[in-house]
């Protein structure tokens, strides 16, 4: 359990980098403009308590009371709206104090907007409206809570995740307060800044109420498909998986190579009348477990749409099984709106009681189960990625069912959103994506001496380089590193003095023959003319690796990376 608590805390901490934090960021930042020093502490305290309690018990409360799942969420949105108005209209603070004084019965409430109590109230509301990008640890806890299996381990894991998320929020608020004190022109304008945050809080509350926050996240992911990719991967290791199985009290693998369990309706059906697996024999069925606020699920939806459009006439039936992470995701209207927003045309069913989830012994969002013409599960995939592999399996099963399939596979590097491949990267200054360092211009060319400092989808240059508009030219012993994601790496290169040689290393070691592209021999590529050179071929295994090129000769011009 200690391991799960530690990883949950770390997962919560890095959530500040995910797109899920964006919709509530104005609420967090509002704590920076408060004159009450204890307000930020109140916000994070309320957030930790609220997120922990409602993650574990909201589903049980909804079942026991019969209250709509959105009712408490609506109250929280109203509270955020009121505090936003009070930031915009100071006179409204007086009315709020009178209101809370009446509600308290005996005590006169002073400074409810600025103090710990006001922050606590905002934090309690924040814990209810936030939908984090959860990984497998919190996902497992949520499924336990949904099936009324809450224990001390689930409590401490959820608390650790909430605490990890709260610490960077607290740092942002206190850092913002310090910034106000240090920058002279900000302090006199505190009132204007406060009103601006009031407007942002009001807009945030309205946006969350109308589910615009989800549309905003989708827009961000569409424009920046790599944003947040891989943040939950720190939890994806064997040690965590083993501990999660113990937490859930079983060690049964997800169903595979057996008859597909029946779909157990737990709410409404959308885009179709209720379907049964047994009635779909002769067709190929893809059962996709998802939920509409799950960022990882959202990234897979363009591929599902594409497969439905390409193969539905050939007998492919995609069934989205919407199993909610959070109580408000149980509401049919919310699911219906999400289906419309994501433009999903295939059948979707609600699995509010987790009965289909449990029948498949599923443990992940998203998860895909491919069922052949005989009703047997023959392929599973959990999480994002491997879209070409999944589509190839779809085509194989359709052909087994007697269908003629002529569509080509959709390449992950195509314009389809949310792919995991590194982007095409130009190495000339005119179109260069990432360049770190400084240089001196001379006749339209720059001499650079850059440090090796790479992160995913970025490259760095080491040694001396001449960077022109369309290319970068190496000196002897120059180095180029790229932290990429893909299975193949290509680079356009050109020699300027006869022939050049470049040593190729992958993840710190001279590249092996099994991983080398066709142009690499014994770890070295010979540059004899200007063309596209294949440097890496991982035989279909898309992964994240560090490519290091050591230029053994000077005068090699490098133009652009592409990835496959």
DORO-691685 format. One record per residue (C-alpha): residue number from 1; y, x, z. Coordinates in steps of 0.001 Angstrom, whole numbers, plus 524288, in hexadecimal, padded with zeros to 5 digits. Each point is the difference from the previous one (the first is absolute). Last residue first. Layout:
PT   i    py    px    pz
PT NUM     Y     X     Z
...
***
This chain:
PT   i    py    px    pz
PT 564 81B1B 81C02 76870
PT 563 80C31 807BD 802E1
PT 562 80B3A 80594 7F81F
PT 561 807FF 80C0B 80327
PT 560 80B84 8042C 7F785
PT 559 806C0 80BD0 7F9F0
PT 558 7FB35 80D39 804C9
PT 557 804D0 80C4F 7F91A
PT 556 7F851 80C73 80218
PT 555 808BC 80C08 7FEFB
PT 554 7FA00 808A0 80A4E
PT 553 7F1A5 802DD 80204
PT 552 7F6C5 7FD7D 80B59
PT 551 805EF 7F2A6 802AF
PT 550 7F98A 7FA5C 80C34
PT 549 7FDE7 7F151 7FEE4
PT 548 7FCFA 7F865 80C6E
PT 547 7FADC 7F212 7FFAA
PT 546 7FF9E 7F8DA 80CF9
PT 545 7F6E6 7F441 80054
PT 544 7FFF3 7F13E 801C9
PT 543 7F46E 7F91B 7F9E2
PT 542 7FAF3 7F887 7F44F
PT 541 7F1C0 80359 7FD9C
PT 540 7FD00 7FDC7 7F1A8
PT 539 7FA9E 80D71 7FD0D
PT 538 80A05 807DE 807C2
PT 537 805CC 8063A 7F3AE
PT 536 80B36 8097C 8025F
PT 535 807DC 8090E 7F71C
PT 534 80040 7F948 7F2B8
PT 533 80A2B 806F5 7F7BA
PT 532 80989 7F8A8 7F70C
PT 531 8059C 808B3 7F556
PT 530 808C9 80BAA 7FD05
PT 529 7F77F 80B7F 7FC66
PT 528 7F74A 80A73 8060A
PT 527 800C8 7FCA2 80E6E
PT 526 7F339 804B1 80611
PT 525 7FB7E 7F822 80BCB
PT 524 7F978 80700 80B60
PT 523 7F65B 7FB2A 80A5D
PT 522 7F3F6 8056C 7F938
PT 521 803E7 7F912 7F36B
PT 520 80A25 7F50C 80039
PT 519 80340 7F8B7 7F370
PT 518 7F54E 7F5B2 8016F
PT 517 804EC 7FBE8 80D68
PT 516 7F9EC 8062A 80BDC
PT 515 7F99D 7F832 80AF7
PT 514 7F1CE 803D7 7FDA9
PT 513 80420 80DCE 7FBD3
PT 512 80625 801FB 80D48
PT 511 80EA9 8013C 8022E
PT 510 80421 80C2B 8076C
PT 509 80201 7FB26 80DDB
PT 508 80BD9 7FAE7 80785
PT 507 7FE38 7F190 7FCFF
PT 506 7FE1F 802A0 7F178
PT 505 803A5 80D32 7FA44
PT 504 802BE 80351 7F1BC
PT 503 803AF 80DC9 7FB87
PT 502 80939 8003B 7F45A
PT 501 7FF6A 8090A 7F467
PT 500 809EC 801DF 7F51B
PT 499 7FE8A 803DD 7F1CC
PT 498 809A6 8058F 7F621
PT 497 80D1C 8000E 806EE
PT 496 80630 7F26E 800D6
PT 495 7F3BB 7F87D 803ED
PT 494 80067 7F114 80026
PT 493 7FAFF 7F618 809E0
PT 492 7FDD2 7F13B 800BA
PT 491 7F854 7FD12 80C56
PT 490 7F463 7F6DE 80200
PT 489 7F9A1 7FC0A 80CDE
PT 488 7F415 7F73A 80107
PT 487 7FA80 7F821 80B65
PT 486 80CAF 7FB68 80641
PT 485 80955 801CB 80B4E
PT 484 8088A 80C18 8002E
PT 483 805BB 80A10 80936
PT 482 8059A 80962 7F5D9
PT 481 80200 80E96 801A2
PT 480 8061B 8098F 7F65F
PT 479 80000 80EA2 802B0
PT 478 806CC 80BAE 7F9B4
PT 477 7F868 80CC8 7FFF4
PT 476 8065F 80447 7F30E
PT 475 80BD5 7F7B1 7FCA6
PT 474 7FE68 7F1F2 7FC23
PT 473 807E3 7F755 7F6E9
PT 472 8037B 7F1F6 803B6
PT 471 8014A 7F61B 7F51C
PT 470 8086E 7F5D8 7F92D
PT 469 80DDC 80270 804E2
PT 468 7FDA9 80DF6 8047C
PT 467 7FAE2 8052D 80CF7
PT 466 7FDE1 80EB5 80075
PT 465 7F68B 802F5 80B03
PT 464 7FE9A 80AA4 80A24
PT 463 7F61A 7FEB7 80AE8
PT 462 7FAD4 7F2E6 804C4
PT 461 80205 7F2DE 7F981
PT 460 7FD26 7F32F 806CC
PT 459 7F9BB 7F355 7FBC6
PT 458 8008F 7F23D 8054B
PT 457 7F66D 7F4CC 7FE84
PT 456 7FB4F 80173 80E16
PT 455 80769 80A45 807B6
PT 454 80353 80DF9 7FC63
PT 453 80830 80AEB 805C7
PT 452 7FD82 80D08 7F9A4
PT 451 80D7E 80642 800C9
PT 450 80867 80141 7F3E4
PT 449 8066D 80BBA 7F987
PT 448 806D5 7FA3D 7F45D
PT 447 80727 805F3 7F475
PT 446 8071D 7F594 7F81F
PT 445 801FE 7FED5 7F160
PT 444 80BCB 7FA69 7F8DC
PT 443 805CE 80D7E 7FDE2
PT 442 7FEB1 803AF 80E79
PT 441 7FF5B 7F654 80B30
PT 440 7FC9C 80543 80D76
PT 439 7F555 7F9A1 807B9
PT 438 7FC61 7F77D 80B84
PT 437 7F38B 7FA61 8054C
PT 436 7F7AF 7F3D2 7FEB5
PT 435 7FD61 7F963 7F319
PT 434 7F9DB 7F2A5 7FE7E
PT 433 80046 7F6F0 7F45A
PT 432 80470 8097C 7F552
PT 431 8053F 7F8FA 7F42C
PT 430 80B77 808A6 7FBDC
PT 429 7FC0A 80B62 808C4
PT 428 7F34B 8024A 7F899
PT 427 7F318 7FE86 8072A
PT 426 7FCD9 7F201 7FC74
PT 425 7F65C 7F846 8084D
PT 424 7F77B 7F4D5 7FB38
PT 423 7FD1C 7F81E 80C35
PT 422 7F548 802DB 809E5
PT 421 7F4EA 7F649 7FF2E
PT 420 7FE0D 7F571 80A56
PT 419 80382 7F3F9 7F830
PT 418 808B3 7F5A3 80629
PT 417 804DB 7F97B 7F392
PT 416 7F90F 7FF3F 7F2D9
PT 415 807D6 80871 7F6AB
PT 414 7F3ED 80803 7FCBD
PT 413 7FBAB 80B97 80852
PT 412 7F534 7F7FE 8063A
PT 411 7FA50 7FDED 7F291
PT 410 7FC42 7F1FF 7FCE3
PT 409 7F279 8008F 7FA09
PT 408 7FEE0 7FB65 7F202
PT 407 7FD46 7F1BA 7FCF7
PT 406 7F494 7FD42 7F6BF
PT 405 7F65D 7F954 80904
PT 404 7F537 7F7CF 7F9FD
PT 403 7F981 7F804 80AAC
PT 402 7F162 7FF31 80246
PT 401 8002E 8005B 80ED1
PT 400 7FC6C 80E71 7FF9E
PT 399 80C2B 801F9 7F7A1
PT 398 80839 7F953 80A6E
PT 397 7F9E9 808BE 80A65
PT 396 80371 80C6E 7F88E
PT 395 80DE0 7FB51 7FD58
PT 394 80246 7FD2E 80E66
PT 393 7FA47 80D4C 8037F
PT 392 80998 8069A 7F6BD
PT 391 80AF4 7F847 8066D
PT 390 7FC08 804DB 80D71
PT 389 7FF39 80E29 7FB85
PT 388 80D21 7FEF9 7F922
PT 387 8062B 7FA2A 80C34
PT 386 7FACA 80AAE 808F1
PT 385 80BF1 7FE52 808CF
PT 384 803A5 7F7AA 80BB0
PT 383 7F7DD 7FBF0 80BB2
PT 382 7F18B 7FCD1 80054
PT 381 7F728 7FF5B 7F426
PT 380 7F2FD 7F91B 7FEB3
PT 379 7F5F5 7FF20 7F50F
PT 378 7F311 7F90C 7FD8F
PT 377 80156 7F397 80819
PT 376 7F5A8 7F6C7 7FAC2
PT 375 80268 7F25A 7FA75
PT 374 7F6F8 801AB 7F446
PT 373 80B58 80196 7F673
PT 372 80553 80B61 80810
PT 371 808CD 7FF9C 80BFD
PT 370 80AD9 80A1A 801B5
PT 369 80592 80129 80DC4
PT 368 80E04 804BF 801CF
PT 367 806E6 80343 80CB5
PT 366 80E97 80070 802E1
PT 365 80125 7FF54 80B96
PT 364 7F3D9 804FF 806F1
PT 363 7F506 7FCDF 8097B
PT 362 7F706 7F6B3 7F89C
PT 361 7F320 7FB7C 805B1
PT 360 7FEF0 7F774 7F3D6
PT 359 7FCFA 7F429 8087A
PT 358 80A28 804E9 809C8
PT 357 80AFD 7FF95 7F5EF
PT 356 7FAF7 7F2E5 7FB07
PT 355 800FB 7FAB0 80DDE
PT 354 80CF6 8067D 80329
PT 353 80560 7F319 80554
PT 352 80BC1 7FFE3 7F6E3
PT 351 7F831 8031A 7F3B9
PT 350 8092E 7F9B5 7F63B
PT 349 7FB7D 7FF60 7F1ED
PT 348 805FA 805B5 7F3A7
PT 347 7FC01 7FCBD 7F21B
PT 346 805FA 80844 7F4F0
PT 345 80DDD 7FE45 7FAF4
PT 344 80742 80927 80938
PT 343 80E7B 80124 7FCCF
PT 342 80322 80863 80BEE
PT 341 80AFE 7F6CE 803FD
PT 340 7F7B7 7F3FA 7FD17
PT 339 7F49A 80501 80819
PT 338 80989 80390 80AD0
PT 337 805C6 7F245 80004
PT 336 7F26F 7F9F6 800FB
PT 335 7FC73 8090D 80B31
PT 334 80C53 7FC4A 8077A
PT 333 7FDCE 7F199 7FD4E
PT 332 7F1FE 800E2 804C4
PT 331 803D3 805BF 80D29
PT 330 7F5CA 809A9 804B8
PT 329 808E1 80B79 7FCF0
PT 328 8083B 7FBF2 80BB7
PT 327 7F4D3 80428 808D8
PT 326 7FF7E 80DF6 7FB40
PT 325 7F5A3 807C8 7F8BB
PT 324 7FBF9 7F429 7F80E
PT 323 7F38E 7FF62 7F7BC
PT 322 803A8 7FBB1 7F242
PT 321 7F373 8008B 7F814
PT 320 80465 801FA 7F1FC
PT 319 7F57D 7FB9F 7F68E
PT 318 7FF5F 806C9 7F2D2
PT 317 7F6D3 7F99A 7F63E
PT 316 7FC1E 80864 7F453
PT 315 7F937 7F838 7F550
PT 314 80526 805F2 7F367
PT 313 80BD2 7F6DD 7FF98
PT 312 803C3 804F4 80D95
PT 311 7FF2A 80E0E 7FB1C
PT 310 80D45 804E0 7FB84
PT 309 80958 7F6F2 80751
PT 308 7F814 80064 80C94
PT 307 7FEA5 80ECE 7FF04
PT 306 80EC3 801AC 7FE5F
PT 305 80330 7F731 80B75
PT 304 7F661 8078A 8087A
PT 303 80639 80CC6 7FBBE
PT 302 80DBA 7FB36 8032E
PT 301 7FAF7 7FB44 80D58
PT 300 7FB25 80D3A 804EC
PT 299 80D15 804DE 80545
PT 298 80220 7F33A 80746
PT 297 7F336 801E9 8073F
PT 296 80428 80D60 8051A
PT 295 80CF6 7FA18 80439
PT 294 7F91F 7F536 807B5
PT 293 8098F 7F4A5 80175
PT 292 7F866 7F6CC 7F70F
PT 291 7F25C 801D0 80543
PT 290 7F453 80501 7F877
PT 289 7F148 7FF20 7FE85
PT 288 7FC4F 80044 7F189
PT 287 7F341 7F9D4 7FB70
PT 286 7FD76 803DF 7F1CF
PT 285 7F63A 7F6FE 7F97A
PT 284 7F86E 80278 7F364
PT 283 7FA8A 7F378 7FA23
PT 282 7F1FD 7FB5D 7FE3B
PT 281 7FFB5 7FB23 80DE4
PT 280 80CF6 7F9A9 80372
PT 279 7FA83 7F3E2 806CE
PT 278 7F92F 80872 80A3D
PT 277 80CD9 806DF 802ED
PT 276 80691 7F2FE 802FF
PT 275 80DA3 7FC13 7FBAF
PT 274 809FC 7F6DB 80608
PT 273 80902 7FA1A 7F58A
PT 272 808E3 809EF 7F9CC
PT 271 80D86 80648 7FF82
PT 270 800BF 7FF8F 80EE0
PT 269 7F594 7FC3D 809E0
PT 268 80401 7FBA3 80D97
PT 267 7FB44 803F5 80D78
PT 266 7F435 80722 8056E
PT 265 7F62A 7FDD0 7F520
PT 264 7F357 80763 8017A
PT 263 7FC80 80769 7F395
PT 262 7F15C 80256 7FF42
PT 261 7FA38 80D57 802A7
PT 260 7FD0D 80862 7F3F3
PT 259 7F195 802D0 7FE48
PT 258 7FD13 80E38 802D8
PT 257 803C0 80D5B 7FADB
PT 256 80B81 800F5 8096D
PT 255 8043B 7F9AB 80CA9
PT 254 80943 807EA 80854
PT 253 7F8DC 80931 80902
PT 252 7FAD1 7FB6A 80D14
PT 251 8033F 80862 80BC9
PT 250 8042A 7F54D 8092E
PT 249 80836 7FE68 80C3F
PT 248 80D40 7FF6C 7F95D
PT 247 804FC 80B3D 8085F
PT 246 7F394 807C4 7FD56
PT 245 801ED 7FE24 7F158
PT 244 80E33 80419 80199
PT 243 7FBD1 80C82 806E3
PT 242 7F72D 8039D 7F4A7
PT 241 80ACF 7FD45 7F623
PT 240 809B7 80858 807AF
PT 239 7F6BF 80BAC 80024
PT 238 7FC82 7FE22 7F1AA
PT 237 80DEE 800C2 7FB13
PT 236 809C6 7F653 7FA71
PT 235 809E6 7FF33 80AF4
PT 234 808AE 80A92 7FA20
PT 233 7FF6B 7F835 7F344
PT 232 80953 7F5A6 80546
PT 231 80BF1 806CD 7FA68
PT 230 7F91A 80266 7F303
PT 229 809B5 7F943 7F71E
PT 228 80C75 7FC63 8075A
PT 227 808D2 800FB 7F426
PT 226 7F7E9 8046D 7F439
PT 225 8030D 7F3A3 7F839
PT 224 80ECD 80196 80169
PT 223 80615 7F559 7F78B
PT 222 7F493 7F689 8011F
PT 221 7FDCD 8038A 80E34
PT 220 80E47 7FD33 8030B
PT 219 7FF58 7F2EB 7F8DF
PT 218 7F397 7FC44 8075B
PT 217 8067F 8036B 80CEB
PT 216 80BBE 7F78C 7FC80
PT 215 7F73B 7F4AA 7FC0D
PT 214 7F92D 800EF 80D2B
PT 213 80D05 80062 80733
PT 212 8042D 7F3F8 7F84C
PT 211 7F630 7F844 807FF
PT 210 809D7 7F4E6 801AB
PT 209 800E8 801F3 80EB3
PT 208 7FF8F 80EC0 7FE7E
PT 207 80B82 7FFCB 7F68A
PT 206 80817 7F705 808B7
PT 205 7FDCB 808E0 80BB1
PT 204 802FC 80C21 7F7F3
PT 203 80C69 7F9F4 7FA76
PT 202 804B1 7FCD8 80DB7
PT 201 7FC66 80D8E 804C8
PT 200 80720 8063F 7F47F
PT 199 80C41 7F7EC 8029B
PT 198 7FFCD 8041E 80E49
PT 197 7FDD9 80DFC 7FBBB
PT 196 80CAA 7FF31 7F84A
PT 195 806B3 7FA01 80BCC
PT 194 7FBDD 80B78 80868
PT 193 804AF 809A9 7F5BA
PT 192 80D45 7F93F 7FFF4
PT 191 800B4 80096 80ED5
PT 190 7FBD1 80E3C 80040
PT 189 80AD8 803E3 7F6A8
PT 188 8077E 8088E 809A9
PT 187 7F334 80720 80313
PT 186 7FBD2 80263 7F1EB
PT 185 80BAD 80864 7FBF1
PT 184 7FD87 80A31 80A6B
PT 183 7F188 80290 7FD48
PT 182 7F982 804AC 80C84
PT 181 8000F 7F397 80844
PT 180 7FB34 7F6F3 7F54A
PT 179 7F57A 809D9 7FC85
PT 178 7FB36 80011 80E08
PT 177 7FE53 7F13F 7FF97
PT 176 7F895 8014B 7F33A
PT 175 7F6DB 80A07 805E7
PT 174 7FDBB 7F6DB 80B62
PT 173 7FC29 7F4F5 7F6E6
PT 172 7F80B 8087E 7F6CD
PT 171 7F8DF 80691 80B57
PT 170 7FC7C 7F2A0 805AA
PT 169 7FA68 7FBB3 7F2E6
PT 168 7F8B6 80D09 7FF45
PT 167 7F9E1 7FD00 80D5F
PT 166 7FD28 7F19C 7FD6F
PT 165 7F59D 801F4 7F587
PT 164 7F7EB 808FC 808C3
PT 163 8018E 7F66C 80B35
PT 162 7FB51 7F4BE 7F77D
PT 161 7F422 807CE 7FB83
PT 160 7FCD8 80430 80DEC
PT 159 80122 7F1EC 804D9
PT 158 7F6D0 7FB78 7F546
PT 157 7F5F2 80A56 803B9
PT 156 80195 7FD29 80E85
PT 155 7FDEA 7F165 7FE28
PT 154 7F484 80157 7F69C
PT 153 7F934 80919 809B3
PT 152 8027C 7F68C 80B23
PT 151 7F920 7F50A 7F8AC
PT 150 803AD 7F559 7F659
PT 149 7F539 7F924 7F86B
PT 148 80612 7F2EC 7FC80
PT 147 7FC2E 800BB 7F17E
PT 146 80E15 80250 7FBF3
PT 145 80163 80A12 80ADE
PT 144 7F463 807BD 7FAD1
PT 143 80580 7FF2F 7F237
PT 142 80D24 804E9 804E6
PT 141 7F98D 80B50 8073D
PT 140 7F8D9 803FE 7F396
PT 139 80C9A 7FF9A 7F81D
PT 138 80686 807FE 80AC3
PT 137 7F63C 80AF6 7FDAE
PT 136 7FE0B 7FE30 7F14B
PT 135 80E51 80215 7FC82
PT 134 80B4A 7F6DC 8024F
PT 133 80C36 7FF7B 7F7BC
PT 132 807CC 7F87D 80A2B
PT 131 803E2 7F1A2 7FFAC
PT 130 80BBD 7FEA2 808F9
PT 129 80487 7F246 80367
PT 128 7F966 7FEA3 80D37
PT 127 80297 80D8F 8055D
PT 126 80E3D 7FEEE 7FBE3
PT 125 801F1 7F3A5 807F3
PT 124 7FBAB 806C1 80C73
PT 123 8089D 80B84 7FC60
PT 122 80BE8 7F749 7FE1B
PT 121 7FDB1 7F9C6 80D51
PT 120 7FE18 80D3E 80660
PT 119 80C99 804FE 7F9E8
PT 118 8075B 7F488 805BF
PT 117 7F9D2 80262 80D3A
PT 116 802C2 80EA5 7FF9E
PT 115 80E6B 7FDA9 7FE06
PT 114 80960 7FD77 7F4CB
PT 113 7FE0F 7F1F1 7FBB2
PT 112 7FC77 7FAA4 80D4E
PT 111 80C67 805F8 80548
PT 110 8004F 7F728 80BD3
PT 109 7F5B9 7F5EF 8035C
PT 108 8037F 7F823 80C13
PT 107 7F390 7FD2D 80755
PT 106 7FB0D 7F2F1 804BC
PT 105 7FA9D 7F812 7F4CD
PT 104 7FC69 80AE9 7F697
PT 103 80184 7F6A8 7F498
PT 102 80DAE 7FC4C 80433
PT 101 803EC 80E4B 8012D
PT 100 7F991 802CE 7F2E4
PT  99 8089B 7F5E2 7F965
PT  98 80C56 8047A 806F1
PT  97 7FD3E 80E08 7FBE4
PT  96 7FD96 7FB7C 7F214
PT  95 80CEE 7F8B0 7FFAB
PT  94 80718 80C30 80485
PT  93 7F921 80825 7F5BA
PT  92 804F2 7F680 7F58C
PT  91 80DB3 804E0 802CC
PT  90 7FB9D 80D53 7FAE2
PT  89 7FD60 7FA52 7F281
PT  88 7F862 80948 7F71F
PT  87 7F7CC 8061E 80AAF
PT  86 7FE0F 7F290 8062D
PT  85 7FBCB 7FA8F 7F2CC
PT  84 7F58C 80A8B 7FEF3
PT  83 7FB7C 7FCF7 80DBE
PT  82 7FE9C 7F1B5 7FC49
PT  81 7F864 80336 7F39A
PT  80 7F6A8 808D6 8077A
PT  79 7FDA8 7F4F1 809B0
PT  78 7FDD9 7F64A 7F4E1
PT  77 7F624 80929 7F9A8
PT  76 7F8A6 80106 80CD3
PT  75 7FF71 7F131 80131
PT  74 7FABE 7FF21 7F210
PT  73 7F560 809DC 80347
PT  72 7FC37 7F7DC 80BB3
PT  71 7FE95 7F412 7F71F
PT  70 7F99F 806B9 7F452
PT  69 7F20E 7FEF8 8050E
PT  68 80185 7F152 80156
PT  67 7FCCC 7FBC7 80DDE
PT  66 7F223 7FAF7 8022A
PT  65 800B8 804C2 80DF9
PT  64 7F2F6 80708 801A6
PT  63 7FE26 80470 7F1E0
PT  62 80E06 804B4 7FE78
PT  61 7FF69 806F7 80D18
PT  60 7F327 806A1 7FC39
PT  59 805D8 804D2 7F336
PT  58 80C07 804D7 8074D
PT  57 7F7D0 80779 809FB
PT  56 7FDB2 80DF2 7FBCC
PT  55 80AE8 8024F 7F637
PT  54 808C1 7F730 80840
PT  53 7FE94 80802 80C4F
PT  52 800EA 80D9E 7FA2B
PT  51 80B28 7FCD0 7F6B1
PT  50 807B5 7F912 80AA5
PT  49 7FE5E 80A48 80A98
PT  48 80301 80B70 7F6EF
PT  47 80B9C 7F907 7F9BB
PT  46 805BE 7FB91 80CDD
PT  45 7FFA4 80DD9 80544
PT  44 8056C 8056F 7F336
PT  43 80B80 7F689 80028
PT  42 802B9 8016B 80E95
PT  41 8009C 80ECC 7FEDC
PT  40 8098B 7FE7F 7F4B0
PT  39 8084E 7F6D8 80887
PT  38 800C9 80922 80B90
PT  37 80C52 80722 7FBD6
PT  36 8078A 7F368 7FDE6
PT  35 80B16 8028E 7F67B
PT  34 7F742 7FB94 7F4EE
PT  33 801F7 80637 7F2B8
PT  32 7F318 80768 7FF6B
PT  31 7F7AC 7F44C 803DC
PT  30 80399 7F95B 7F331
PT  29 7F817 80AAB 7F94C
PT  28 7F34A 7F9D3 8047A
PT  27 803E3 7F29D 7FAF1
PT  26 804AF 805D5 7F31F
PT  25 7F2EF 8073A 7FEBE
PT  24 7F7F0 7F382 800FA
PT  23 7FDA7 7FE12 7F15E
PT  22 7FE97 80EBB 7FD82
PT  21 7F551 80315 809F4
PT  20 7F510 7FAFC 7F74D
PT  19 803A9 809D2 7F56B
PT  18 7F9B5 80AB6 80845
PT  17 8067E 80BF7 80605
PT  16 80238 7F9A2 80D65
PT  15 7F170 7FCE6 7FFB8
PT  14 7FDD7 80E70 802E4
PT  13 80095 7FD87 80EB0
PT  12 7F711 7F42B 7FFA2
PT  11 7F55C 807C0 7F92B
PT  10 80184 80AF1 80A0C
PT   9 7FEAF 7F664 80B48
PT   8 7F440 7F981 7F984
PT   7 7F9DA 80D68 7FDC2
PT   6 80145 80369 80E6A
PT   5 7FB22 7F2BB 8049D
PT   4 7F478 800BB 7F6A2
PT   3 7FC41 80D8C 8050C
PT   2 8012C 7FBB5 80E28
PT   1 7F6CB 7F49D 7FD15
***
